[in-house]
Amino acid sequence: MIKSHDFNDLLKKKMEDPEFRKAWEEQEEEFEVAKELIKLRLKAGLTQKELAKKAHTSQPAIARLESGSYRNVSMNFLRKVGHALGVEPHISFRRVRGAH
């Protein structure tokens, strides 16, 4: 298992590459959602399979969501997973970097 400080060091180095930085920033929100869902699932003491059963979905769907690569995820799906974890999604907006 990779340690968080090793990951942070690697990420810092990779962020020096402009192409990597751009790709990371384009998916930053997906990664944040994935990290939060993983934390909630682990806090609940559930496996991906157990969460999938509670959310009436499949384990691969949970795995995709937790990987941050689940494109075009619906609010309905986030609500189902959130409900299974005892939470609900909350969407907010923030000013775009460099916007006027």
N, C-alpha and C positions, 0 to 999 in steps of 0.2 A: 504494500500500500504506500502511495506517495505521501510524504509528510507535507503539511500546509506550507512550511517555510521553503521547502524544495520547490513546490509548485509556484509560490510567489516569486522566487528567484528566477525560475524558468520563464514565467510570464513576463517579468520585468525585462529580461533579455530579449524575448520574442517581440515585445512591444516596440523595440527599437527599429524593427522592420516596418516601414510604412504600409506595405500591403497587408501584413498580419494585423497591424493596429486597426486598419480600416475594417477588415473582416470581423475582428473582435468587437469593435464598437457597433457594427451593424447588428450583431447578435447579442449584445450585452443584456438586453431585457429578457431574452429567452433564457440566458444563463442564470439570471437572478431568480426567475420563476422556478427554474429547475432546482437551484440550490435551496430555495425556501421549501419546496415540496419534499425534497429529500430530508431536510431537517425535521419537518413535521411528521413524515412517515416514520423516521427513526425514533423520534420522541414518543410516537404512539406505539412503538415496539412492533411494527408491522413489516412484513416482507413485501416486495412488489406484488407477489401473487396474492397475498392476503388483502392488500389494498385494492387490487384489481377486483377481487371478489366483492368487497364491500361497495365499490363504486360501480359494479355491474359492467365491467369492461374486461379487457384482456391484460395479462402481464406484459406482453410486448408493447401495448399502448402506454402503460405506465413507464416502461423502460425508455421509450421514445421521448415521452414528456420529460422525464428526469435527465435525459441526455442533453436537453436544450435544443434538439434538432427537430422537434415536432412543429412543423410549419403549419400555419393557418389553423391553429387549435381554436376550437369554438369556446365561447363563454359557457355554453351549456356543459361541455366536457369539463371545463375547469370547475364549474359549480358542483358537478357530480363527484369529482375527486375531492374537492374541498369539503363537501358535505360528509364524505366518508372519513375525513380527517377531523371533522368538527369545526371547520372554518369556512369562510366564504371569500371569494376573490374580491379584491378592491383595486380598481384601476384609477390611476391618476395621471395627470399630464404635467410635464415640466418644459421649461423653455429649452429650445434646441441650442446647443453650443454654437456660438458664432452668429446666432440670429439677432436681428435688430430688435 
